Amino acid sequence: MIKSKRILALGAIAALGLATAACGSDDDASSTADTTAGSEAPAGSEAPAGTEAPAGTEAPAGSEAPADSGAPADGASSFITLEQACESYDGLEAPEGFRANLVTDLGKVDDGTFNQFAYEGLVAAVECFGIENTSFIETVSEADYEANIATSLGENPNVLTTVGFLMTDATEAAATANPDIDFIGIDQFLAEYPDNMAGVVFNEDESGYIAGVLAASLSESGVIGVVGGREDVPPVVKFVNGYTAGAQSVNPDIRVLSIYNESFTEPAKGASDAAQFIGEGADVIFGAGGPTGSGGVKAAAEAGVWAIGVDQDEYFTTFAGGSAPGAEFLASSAIKRVDLVTFELIADAVQDTFEGGLVVGTAGNNLITYAEAHDAVLPPEAVEAVEAARVGLADGSVKTGICGQDGLLLGEGSACDDATDGTAPADSAPADTEAD
């Protein structure tokens, strides 16, 4: 499984944070493309950034509590680049003929969401390990999940990454039917995994909590908003409820406006939601719904309202590295390191050390973090509050109070309320898997 100790060690080398600034659309059909060793990530995706079972949830049985990230408490958030991750493998090369494939969720490999982040992790692995054969398929309809996986499997990959909660069942079925192929399921939680499937989930409630702390620290009106994706997707619920919890930890009386959407790929709808919230007095907007959420983030920033991105650093995607209007109002992005965990698990496959099971990304193992402010000028107290929240989540002194299974508040009918196996208190952060 993912070697979290290596990630923690790398985290001590590189720090990226807010301190320096302190004073997608649908297609008509699925498309397939090939990349080769040395291929580049999509334009506009320069800086890295990228579900089920977050902080405030019950830890998976047999797992260990995440270690402290080792990030300095000086306002900098620990961040490991893919280049640093590659260097840690000291010249590892893939066997001749090795193939690594990827199937996206709804969207594209350059859509600025976790699809793009997973793709960037794949590309980094291709370049780092000299993988000769690789391809990806972009999904445009939920009805295509099984067919797209089958098409990719037709190329006989050594490892296949599928992206998104909605692909969980199709990925599990494929892994069971193809025991000689390693599968990486991003945002895919199962009670029990096939031996050849690693399910990667994140503490999105921690990520949302960090965004909420920032939003409440910036808000002057006492009203903030969040544009969410589908309510039937637990990671989205965790983002939204984590955002509320984080904001209320700063200002118990803050008003949080929220909405769930039926599609992740309608930026115009997200922009409309943001406009409505701004009309109701919101002066900070968080997007937590793929391109739909990014539409809200973009609209808010263009209107001169603070905005917070999600999944990866939207400064490099939605705001084109600062060249798009409103970049100076992007306060940060709540980052899930989908790129890094994808890279590390492909490395395991290359080394023939891949193991199935649950991998949980947390603030404690550097897979949940936040982006620097770039062109935005933030109050020092806001910067300090955000880093304090991240450090507290990492060391366990801060809890979100949210169930990692369904994203609901603990004690209010969540899936964690009836936990009786005694593996951990219901309000403890889920543990990472092996830390070898």
C-alpha positions in Angstrom: 0.0 0.0 0.0 1.0 3.6 -0.1 4.1 4.3 1.9 2.9 7.2 4.1 6.2 7.4 6.0 7.9 8.4 2.7 5.2 11.0 2.1 5.7 12.4 5.6 9.4 12.5 5.1 9.0 14.4 1.9 6.6 16.7 3.6 9.4 17.9 5.8 11.4 18.9 2.8 8.8 21.1 1.0 6.4 23.6 2.4 3.9 25.6 0.4 1.3 27.9 2.0 -0.7 31.0 2.4 2.0 32.8 4.4 3.7 34.2 1.3 0.5 36.2 0.7 -0.3 37.1 4.3 0.1 40.8 4.5 -15.6 21.4 -17.4 -18.3 20.8 -20.0 -20.1 17.6 -21.3 -19.3 15.8 -24.6 -21.6 13.8 -26.8 -19.6 10.6 -26.6 -16.7 8.9 -24.7 -13.3 9.6 -26.1 -10.1 7.7 -25.8 -6.5 9.0 -26.1 -3.0 7.6 -25.8 -0.1 9.1 -24.1 3.5 8.0 -24.1 6.5 8.3 -21.8 7.5 11.9 -21.4 3.9 13.2 -22.1 2.9 16.4 -20.3 0.0 17.2 -18.1 -2.8 19.3 -19.7 -2.1 23.0 -20.2 -3.1 25.1 -17.3 -2.5 22.4 -14.7 1.0 23.3 -13.7 0.8 23.1 -10.0 -0.3 19.9 -8.3 -3.2 19.9 -5.9 -6.5 16.4 -5.4 -13.5 9.5 -1.2 -15.0 8.1 1.7 -14.3 8.1 5.4 -13.0 11.5 6.7 -12.0 13.2 10.0 -14.5 12.9 12.6 -15.3 9.4 11.5 -14.7 6.0 12.8 -11.3 4.6 11.8 -11.2 1.4 9.7 -10.6 -1.7 11.7 -6.9 -2.6 12.0 -5.6 0.7 10.7 -3.2 3.0 12.5 -3.8 6.7 13.4 -2.2 9.1 10.9 1.1 10.6 11.9 1.7 14.3 12.2 2.5 15.9 8.9 5.6 17.5 10.2 4.6 20.8 8.6 6.0 23.9 10.2 3.6 25.9 12.4 4.7 29.2 10.7 1.8 29.6 8.4 3.0 27.2 5.7 1.1 24.1 4.7 3.1 20.9 4.0 3.1 20.1 0.3 5.0 17.5 -1.6 5.6 17.9 -5.3 5.4 15.0 -7.7 9.1 15.7 -8.7 10.1 15.2 -5.0 8.1 12.0 -4.9 9.8 10.8 -8.0 13.3 11.5 -6.6 12.5 9.3 -3.6 12.4 6.3 -5.9 16.0 6.7 -6.9 15.8 5.7 -10.5 13.1 3.0 -10.3 12.2 1.8 -13.9 9.1 0.0 -15.0 9.5 -3.5 -16.5 9.5 -3.6 -20.3 5.9 -3.6 -21.7 4.4 -2.3 -18.4 1.1 -0.5 -19.0 -0.8 1.9 -16.8 -4.3 3.1 -17.8 -6.9 5.4 -16.4 -10.7 5.9 -16.8 -12.1 9.2 -15.7 -15.4 10.0 -14.0 -17.7 12.4 -15.8 -15.5 15.0 -17.3 -12.1 15.3 -18.9 -8.4 15.0 -18.0 -8.1 18.8 -18.2 -11.3 19.7 -16.4 -9.6 21.2 -13.4 -11.1 18.5 -11.0 -9.9 15.3 -9.5 -10.1 13.7 -13.0 -7.2 16.0 -14.0 -5.4 15.4 -10.8 -5.5 11.7 -11.1 -4.3 12.1 -14.7 -1.4 14.2 -13.6 -0.4 11.5 -11.1 -0.5 9.0 -14.0 1.6 11.2 -16.3 4.1 11.8 -13.5 4.5 8.0 -13.0 4.8 7.5 -16.7 7.7 10.0 -16.9 9.3 9.0 -13.6 9.4 5.3 -14.2 9.7 5.2 -17.9 6.4 3.5 -18.5 6.1 2.8 -22.2 2.4 2.1 -22.6 -0.5 4.2 -21.2 -3.9 5.4 -22.2 -6.9 7.1 -20.7 -10.7 7.2 -21.4 -12.8 10.2 -20.6 -16.3 9.3 -19.4 -19.3 11.4 -20.5 -22.2 9.3 -19.2 -22.7 7.1 -16.1 -24.0 4.5 -18.5 -20.5 4.2 -19.9 -18.7 3.2 -16.8 -18.6 -0.6 -17.3 -18.0 -0.3 -21.1 -15.1 2.2 -20.6 -13.5 0.0 -18.0 -13.9 -3.0 -20.3 -12.3 -1.1 -23.2 -9.3 -0.2 -21.1 -8.9 -3.7 -19.8 -8.8 -4.8 -23.5 -5.3 -3.3 -23.6 -4.3 -5.6 -20.8 -2.9 -3.0 -18.4 -0.8 -3.9 -15.4 -2.6 -1.2 -13.3 -5.9 0.6 -14.0 -7.0 3.7 -12.2 -10.7 4.6 -12.1 -11.8 7.9 -10.8 -14.9 8.7 -8.8 -17.4 7.4 -6.2 -19.9 6.5 -8.8 -17.5 4.0 -10.4 -17.1 1.9 -7.2 -19.3 -1.0 -8.2 -18.0 -1.2 -11.7 -14.4 -1.1 -10.5 -15.0 -3.8 -7.8 -16.6 -6.1 -10.4 -13.7 -5.6 -12.8 -11.1 -6.2 -10.1 -12.9 -9.4 -9.1 -13.0 -10.6 -12.6 -9.3 -9.7 -13.4 -7.2 -10.8 -10.4 -3.9 -10.3 -12.2 -4.5 -6.6 -12.8 -4.0 -4.0 -10.1 -6.9 -1.5 -9.6 -6.8 1.9 -8.0 -10.3 3.3 -7.2 -10.2 7.0 -6.4 -13.0 8.1 -3.9 -14.2 4.4 -3.8 -15.1 2.9 -0.4 -15.9 -0.7 0.2 -16.4 -2.7 3.4 -14.1 -5.3 1.9 -11.8 -4.9 -1.1 -10.6 -7.5 -3.6 -6.9 -8.3 -3.0 -6.0 -6.4 -6.2 -8.0 -3.2 -5.5 -6.9 -0.3 -3.5 -9.7 2.1 -2.6 -8.6 5.6 -2.0 -10.8 7.9 0.1 -10.2 11.2 1.6 -11.2 13.2 4.7 -13.1 15.7 2.7 -14.7 17.0 5.9 -11.2 18.0 7.0 -10.7 19.8 3.7 -14.0 21.5 3.9 -13.3 22.4 7.5 -10.1 24.2 6.5 -12.0 26.1 3.8 -14.7 27.0 6.3 -12.2 28.4 8.8 -10.7 30.6 6.0 -14.2 31.7 4.8 -15.3 32.7 8.3 -12.0 34.5 8.9 -12.4 36.5 5.7 -16.1 37.3 5.9 -17.3 40.7 6.9 -21.0 40.2 6.3 -21.3 37.0 8.4 -22.8 35.2 5.4 -20.8 32.7 3.3 -21.9 30.1 0.7 -20.9 26.8 -0.8 -21.9 25.4 -4.2 -22.0 21.6 -3.9 -22.3 18.8 -6.4 -24.6 15.8 -6.0 -26.0 15.1 -2.5 -25.9 11.3 -3.1 -22.1 11.4 -3.3 -20.7 11.2 0.3 -17.5 13.2 -0.5 -19.6 16.2 -1.5 -21.7 16.0 1.7 -18.4 15.8 3.7 -17.1 18.9 2.0 -20.3 20.9 2.6 -20.8 19.9 6.2 -17.1 20.2 6.9 -17.2 23.8 5.5 -20.1 24.6 7.9 -18.3 23.1 10.9 -15.1 25.0 10.2 -16.8 28.3 9.7 -18.8 27.8 12.9 -15.6 27.1 14.8 -14.6 30.7 14.0 -18.0 32.3 14.2 -20.8 30.3 15.8 -23.4 32.8 14.5 -22.2 32.7 10.9 -24.9 32.0 8.2 -23.8 29.3 5.7 -25.8 29.2 2.5 -25.5 25.8 0.7 -26.9 24.1 -2.3 -26.5 20.6 -3.9 -26.7 20.2 -7.7 -27.8 17.3 -9.8 -24.8 17.5 -12.1 -21.0 18.1 -11.6 -20.6 19.4 -15.2 -22.7 22.6 -15.3 -20.5 25.6 -14.5 -23.3 28.0 -15.6 -25.6 26.6 -12.9 -22.8 27.0 -10.3 -22.3 30.6 -11.4 -26.0 31.2 -11.0 -25.9 29.6 -7.5 -23.0 31.9 -6.5 -24.8 35.0 -7.8 -27.9 34.1 -5.7 -25.8 33.6 -2.6 -24.0 36.9 -3.2 -27.4 38.6 -3.6 -28.3 37.2 -0.1 -25.2 38.8 1.4 -22.5 36.1 1.0 -19.0 37.5 0.7 -17.1 34.2 0.4 -18.0 31.3 -2.0 -16.6 27.8 -1.8 -17.1 25.5 -4.8 -17.4 21.8 -3.9 -18.9 20.2 -7.0 -16.5 19.7 -9.9 -16.9 22.1 -12.8 -20.3 23.1 -11.4 -18.6 24.3 -8.2 -15.8 25.9 -10.2 -18.4 27.9 -12.1 -19.5 29.3 -8.7 -15.9 30.0 -7.7 -15.1 31.8 -11.0 -18.3 33.9 -10.9 -17.7 35.0 -7.3 -14.1 36.0 -8.0 -15.0 37.9 -11.1 -17.6 39.8 -9.0 -15.0 40.8 -6.5 -16.1 38.3 -3.9 -13.7 36.0 -2.1 -13.6 32.5 -3.6 -12.2 29.1 -2.5 -11.5 26.4 -4.9 -11.5 22.6 -4.4 -9.6 19.4 -5.2 -6.5 21.0 -6.7 -5.2 24.5 -6.9 -7.7 26.3 -9.0 -5.3 29.2 -9.5 -3.7 27.1 -12.2 -6.8 25.7 -13.7 -9.9 27.8 -13.3 -7.8 31.0 -13.2 -5.2 30.0 -15.8 -2.2 30.8 -13.6 -3.5 34.2 -12.7 -4.3 35.4 -16.2 -8.1 35.0 -15.8 -10.2 37.8 -14.3 -10.7 37.6 -10.6 -7.6 35.6 -9.8 -6.8 38.1 -7.0 -10.0 37.1 -5.2 -9.1 33.4 -5.1 -8.1 33.1 -1.5 -7.1 29.4 -1.6 -8.2 26.0 -2.7 -9.0 23.0 -0.5 -6.7 20.3 -1.9 -7.0 16.5 -2.0 -3.7 15.0 -3.2 -5.3 12.7 -5.7 -2.2 13.2 -7.9 0.3 12.1 -5.2 -1.7 9.0 -4.1 -2.2 7.9 -7.7 1.5 8.3 -8.4 2.5 6.3 -5.2 0.1 3.4 -5.9 1.3 3.1 -9.5 4.8 3.0 -8.1 3.7 0.1 -5.9 2.4 -1.7 -9.0 5.7 -1.0 -10.9 7.6 -2.6 -7.9 5.2 -5.5 -7.7 4.4 -4.5 -4.0 0.8 -3.4 -4.7 -1.7 -4.5 -2.1 -5.5 -4.2 -2.0 -7.3 -2.4 0.8 -8.4 1.0 2.1 -6.1 4.1 1.8 -7.3 7.2 3.6 -6.0 10.6 2.8 -5.9 12.9 5.8 -4.3 16.2 7.0 -2.1 14.0 9.1 -0.5 12.2 6.1 -0.3 15.3 3.9 -3.0 14.1 1.4 -5.4 16.9 2.7 -4.0 20.4 2.5 -4.6 23.8 1.0 -3.1 26.1 -1.7 -1.2 29.3 -1.3 -3.0 32.6 -1.9 -1.0 33.5 -5.0 -2.3 36.9 -6.1 -4.7 37.4 -3.2 -3.7 39.5 -0.2 -5.1 38.0 3.0 -5.2 39.3 6.5 -2.5 37.7 8.6 -5.0 36.5 11.2 -6.8 34.5 8.5 -3.6 32.9 7.3 -2.8 31.9 10.9 -6.3 30.5 11.6 -6.1 28.3 8.5 -2.7 26.8 9.3 -3.8 26.3 13.0 -6.8 24.4 11.8 -4.7 22.2 9.5 -2.2 21.5 12.2 -5.0 20.7 14.7 -6.6 18.3 12.2 -3.2 16.7 11.5 -2.4 16.1 15.2 -5.9 15.1 16.2 -6.5 18.1 18.5 -9.3 19.4 16.2 -12.2 17.2 15.2 -14.8 18.0 12.5 -17.6 16.1 14.2 -18.6 14.5 10.9 -19.0 10.9 10.0 -16.5 9.8 7.3 -18.9 7.2 5.8 -21.8 9.4 4.8 -20.7 13.0 5.7 -23.5 13.5 8.3 -23.0 15.1 11.7 -22.1 12.6 14.4 -25.0 12.0 16.8 -27.6 13.1 14.2 -28.3 9.8 12.5 -25.0 9.3 10.8 -23.7 5.9 9.7 -21.1 6.2 12.5 -23.6 6.5 15.3 -24.2 2.8 15.7 -20.6 1.8 15.4 -19.9 -0.9 18.0 -16.7 -2.6 16.9 -14.6 -0.4 19.3 -11.8 0.3 16.8 -11.9 4.0 17.6 -14.2 6.7 19.1 -16.8 7.9 16.6 -15.2 11.3 16.6 -11.7 10.2 15.7 -10.1 10.7 12.3 -9.9 7.7 10.1 -6.5 6.2 10.0 -4.2 5.7 7.1 -3.4 2.2 6.0 0.1 0.7 6.2 2.8 3.1 7.1 5.8 1.0 6.0 
